[in-house]
Amino acid sequence: MNPFSFSASVETALREQRPMVALESTVITHGLGWPHNLETARRIELVIVDEQAQPATIAVLAGRVTVGLDDAQLIALAQDTAVRKCSIRDLGIVVGMHLNGSTTVAATMFIAQHSGIGVFATGGIGGVHRGHPYDVSTDLTELSRTAVTVVCSGPKALLDLSLTFEHLETLGVPIIGYQTDMIPAFYTRSSGIPADICAESPADVAKIVQAHRALGLPGGELLCVPVPREDELPQQMVDQAITEAHQLAAAQGIHGAATTPFLLSQIARLTQGASVRANISLLLNNARVAAQVANELSLHGFAERD
């Protein structure tokens, strides 16, 4: 049995080679709490539609890799507290055992490429964990081997940004700053780490993507878009909140899959909700930029399936 299922709107968009943007589902199940997760998922899709592109939120539902969720499926996913967070290694497990799973950046990239979708919008990618240089997210490996343009606001703020970008450099992943020479640091607009190139427009991004594919180079591109200026958090606030959150996690013995949700909830509390507002703001902004890039690629007849 084919494990992939496509919504009618996604099937139509693929057939007509219309611009499309893939969306992950882990942000719905593990990134934002109820009801922000559902509200934000709906708003992200609307932003993409407003830019004349087709959104394709991806998840595994009862063992079916589902590309394009309807509203009932979004609601069910947003309220499912037992859904499994799926990276690449988990996909075969959840499909084989007919489970529900939300997709990380790595899993979403893999499914997007398999489905013929070349642009993917998210909040932040995984990377190298602070204090644990050998704890490296599969997101980085997938970026080096999967031909999808990932639009984000840099790595998640909990990570070691310098080591993450050193790792990406080793893997040969091009880092594009969107209207900036510096890579953003999720909640803040600059990490102080230079990007490989500054792309001033979606057209510039499209030129780089087209050249990357035409050369037959492996992997995708990381397009880093700063959080909107009005929702940026002061760096000192971010650093203090992250430090305190890690201390609380250690004191309470939080570890494994429970760590990130715990840390994010504590950061939200310590910043009095400012981190959540910034997160939602950058998710919406990244979706808008991703749709514009997808439109530009489509305008020049560039289809990922070619």
N, C-alpha and C positions, 0 to 999 in steps of 0.2 A: 504493500500500500504506500502511496506517495505521502510522506509525512508533512508536506507543505500545503497550506491552505491560504488562498488569497481572497480578499474582499472583492466585491464586484467593481468598486471604484478603482481599486489598485490594479485589477486585471485590465480594465479599460485603459487606464493611464499607461500601463506597460505596453499594451497592444498598439496604442497610438503614439508611443514614444514621447509622451508628455513629460515635462520636468517633474521630478519626484524627490521627496526628502524622507529618508528613513528616520525613525525615532525609537529610542530604547524604551524599555518599560521598567527598569530597575529604579529609575527616579520616582516612578509611581508607587512602587511597593516598598522601597527601602530609603529613598532620598527625602521625600516629603511626607508629613503626616496628614491624616484625614482632617478636614476635607480639602486642604491645600493641594493634595496630590491630584485629585480628580479635577478640580477647578483649573489647575495649571495645565494638565494634560489636554483638556478641552481648548484652553486658550492658545496653546502651542499649535495645535492643529488648525485653529482658525487663522492664526497669523500666516501660516503657510498657504492656506486657501486664499487669503487676501492678496498674497503675492502671486496668485495664478499658478500655484504648484499643487501637487497632490501629496498629502501627508500619508505616511505608512508606519503607524506604530506597530512594533513587533513584540510578540510574546509567544509562549508555548501554552496552549490551552488544551487540557485533557490529552496531552501527548501529541498535539498537532502544532507544528510551527505555523503560527498565524501572522500573516503579513497584511496589516490593515485591520484595526479593531473598530467595531461599531460602539455606540454609546453604552449599550448594555454590557458589553465585554469590558469596557473601560471602568464602569462602575463596579463590576464584580472583581476586577483585578485590584482596584483601589481599596476595596474592603477586605481582601483576602490576606489575613495575617499569617497564613501558613505557606504562602507561595514560595517556591525555591528560587533563590538568586542564581542565575545560570551564566557561567562563563563557558568557554569552548568545551571544557572537559565534562560539563554537566548536561550538554544538549542530548547526547545519546541516552543518558540515564532518564531524563524526564520524558523523552519521546518513547523510549522502550517501556517505561513503567506507567505511561499514560498519566503523567502528573502535570500540574500547572507550574510554569516557570516564567520569571521575568528576566529579560536579557540585559546583560552588561554591555559595555562598549565593544568588547571583543566579540561576543556572540552576535550582537546586532550587526557589526561589520561583516561577519562571515555570512549571515543570512541575507543581508542587503546585497552583497556581491552575487551570491547564488541566485537571487531574485532579479538581478539586472538593475539594481538601484545604486547609483554612483555617488550620492551625496547623503551625509548622515549628520544630524544636529544633536548635540548633547550639551550638558552643563560643563562637566570636567572629566578628564580621563583619569584612569588609574596610573600608578607609577611606582617609584621606589619609596618604601616607607621610611619615615624618620627613625634613625637609630637602628634600622635593620636593612643594611644595604643589599642583602641577598633576598629580601622579600620584595619581589618585583612583579607587578601586575602583568597578566597575560595581554592586557590592552596594548602594551608596547610591542610585544612580539607580533600581534595581529596587525598592527599598523605597518610593520615591515614586510608583510607578505600578502596583504589583502588590498586590492585596488579600489579603495573607497576614500573620498575626501571627507575627513572628520572635522566638523566645525564645533569649536568648544571655546572655553575661556581659560585654557591652560589646564594643568593637572589640578586635582582636588587640593584644597588648601592644607589638608592634613599631611601632605606628602613632602618628601625632600625634593624640592624643585630642581636644584642644581644637579643632583645625581640622576633625576628622571631625564633631564635633557641631555646629559652626557650619554646616558643609555640609548636614547633615541638617535643621537649623533652616530654612535657605534653601529646601530642598526640601519643607518642610512635613510632615516625618515626626514624629509624636508619640513622645516618649521616655518610657516608663513605667518607674519604678523598682519592683522587686518587694520589698515590705517594707523599702524604703529610700528616703530622699530624695535620695541621691547615686548617680550612675551608677557602676557598678563598673568596674574597670580590668583585667579578665580575671584575672590572677593575684592581684590585691589587691581588697579589697571596696569600696574607694572611690577614685574619681579626683579627688574634690574638686569635680566638676562637677555641679550640681544637675539632677535629672530634671525633666520637665515636671509629673509627678504621682507620688505614691506610691500604689501599689495594695497593699492589705494582704492580699488574698485572690484566689483564682481568680475568684470572683464579681465582684469589683471590676474585674478585667481584662475579663471578659466584658461588663460594662456599657459599658465604653469602646469595645470592639470593635463591639458592636451599634450603639451610637450613631454611630460613625464610618461604618459601612456604611449605616445608615438615612438619614444626611445626604447620602449619595452622594459623600462625599469621596474623592479619589483615593488610591491607595496603601495601604500596610499600617501596622502599628504595630511598634515595637521594644520588647519587654519585656526589661528588663535585670535579671538575677538574679545577686546576688553569689556568688562561690565560697564553698562551705561554710567556716565560720570555722576549723575544725580543719586545713584544707589551704591556707589563705591564706599567701602568701609575703610576707616583709618588703619594703617598697617599695625600700629601699636595695639589697637583693640583686637585685631585678628590674632596676633601673636599671643597676647595675654589669654584670650579665650581658649585657644588651642592648647596652650600649656596647662591651664587649669583643668580642661576637659580630660587631657591625658592623665593628669594626676588623679582625678576622680575615678577614671576607668581602672587604673592600677590599684587604687585603694579598695575598690569594690570587686576586684577580680574579674572584670569584664574582659573577655577575649574571644577570638574566633570571629564568626559571622556577626556576632552581636556588637562588635566593637564600633564599626562605623556608624550604625544607627544611634548608638549611645552617644558617641562623640558629637554627632551632628545635633542631637537634641540638647546636649549641654551647651554647645556653642550658641545655639538659638537662645537658650535661657540667659547665658552670660552676656549676650549682645542685645538683650531685650527685643528679640525678633528681627533685628537688623540683618542678620545673616540670611534669614529666610527670605526677606524682601529682596536682598541682593541676588540670591539664588534664582528666584522666580524671574526677576528682571533680566538676568543674563540668559536664562533659558529662552525667554521670549525673543530677545534680541538675536541670539544665535540662530534660532529657527528662521527669523526674518532674513538674515544674511545667507543662510544655507539655501533658502528658496530662491533668493536672487542669483546665487551662484548656479543653482540647478537650471534656472531660466537662461542664464548666459550660455551655459554648455549646450542646452537644447537649441538655442537660437542659432548656434553655429553648427548644428547637425551632429553634435558629438553624443553618441549613445554608448553607454557602458557595455552593452551587449555586443557591440561591433568588435 
